[in-house]
Structure formats: C-alpha cells, structure tokens
Amino acid sequence: MTGEAQPDCLFCKIVAKEIPATVVRESETTLAFRDINPQAPTHVLVIPKVHHPDAASLAAAEPQIAADVLREAGEVAFDEGIAETGYRIILNTGSGAGQTVFHAHAHVLGGRGLNWPPG
C-alpha cells in the first residue's frame, strides 16, 4: 500500500536503517544519502520516508511531502557547495525513464557541467 513501508523496497529498508547508506541530511519527512553509483561529483538521492512508487504518485497523495523532497534537494545543493554553480534535480518516473527503485526519489547532481540533453 502506498504511504506504508514495503518489505521488498530498498529505500524503505534504508529509511528503517536495515541497509546502510551515507546519509547527508535527514528531516522529519525525508532522508538524503549519497548514490552508490554517482553520475557526477555530487550525486545525492533525496527520498520521502513514506513509500510511494514515484514522484507523481507522491505529489498526488502527499503534496506537502513532495514539496519537502524538493526543499531538501535545494538544501543538499547548498550544503554540498553546488548551489551557486548550478545543479540538476531529476525525478525519474517509470522504467522507461530510467527509474530502477520504485520508491519516489530525487537525484541531486552537480559539481560538473550538465549539458542538455543529458548523455
């Protein structure tokens, strides 16, 4: 069920501290940790502590927590020293867009040039 921890979800297990992660920020509603396969010098994931399969379902069900994820992404950028030089927040939705963990999350990328289109 959405909103409730899922026993087979990697990110739910990280929130529950069952799987270790390099946490850089934590709030009442979010957790931010370093990506284990970074695509830029700074690559941090910001996740809601509640389970929703993607950003769209999170925003529909719990818009305040979706806003918390975005706010924390900005705070991560500031803490990591990339806010002034620029950074990207990516919310992949669905396997066709590259989503591999079906728990809503935002990627915060920076510390190098980020051309468009990505690739």
PyMOL commands that set and color helices and strands:
alter all, ss='L'
color gray80, all
select helices_A, chain A and resi 10-15+55-61+63-79+95-97
alter helices_A, ss='H'
color red, helices_A
select strands_A, chain A and resi 23-26+30-34+42-48+87-90+106-110
alter strands_A, ss='S'
color yellow, strands_A
deselect
rebuild
show_as cartoon
